[in-house]
């Protein structure tokens, strides 16, 4: 099967249980989503090697997002967890090139 790389963000949706409103509940269901994450999960479900590339905060919620992707067989080798992957607020072209090169090298896209 193919190797597929998605690059983007993962989103956390908090949903009240049943048909209640936010102000009527004390707990919420956690639903992970986002276009790139959904595509990666779908591709993994069809047997492809799906990789998700992003940066998440280095705390329990960030780890929960990674765990959700892994549960569906998505590779998270290139998810930075508050690391020095992008040390500046603005990402330079050199930073993006580094990430792109590392992904290509690992996934075998260099010719």
DAQUIVEN-V596015 format. One line per field, one symbol per residue. phi: phi as a letter, one per 30 degrees, with the letter a starting at -180 (. if undefined). psi: psi as a letter, one per 20 degrees, with the letter a starting at -180 (. if undefined). A space follows every 10 residues. Layout:
BEGIN
phi=???
psi=???
END
This chain:
BEGIN
phi=.dcbccblcc ccccbddicd cedcbcbbdc bcajeddddd ddddddjddc cccabbddbd dddddddddd eciddcdccd ciddebdcdc dddddddddd dddddddicd c
psi=rqpppqobqq qppppqqbkr rgiiqirqqp pqbqgggggg ggghhjjqop pppapqqmah gghhgghggh hjjppkhkop nkajgnirgp prhhghhggg ggggghikip .
END
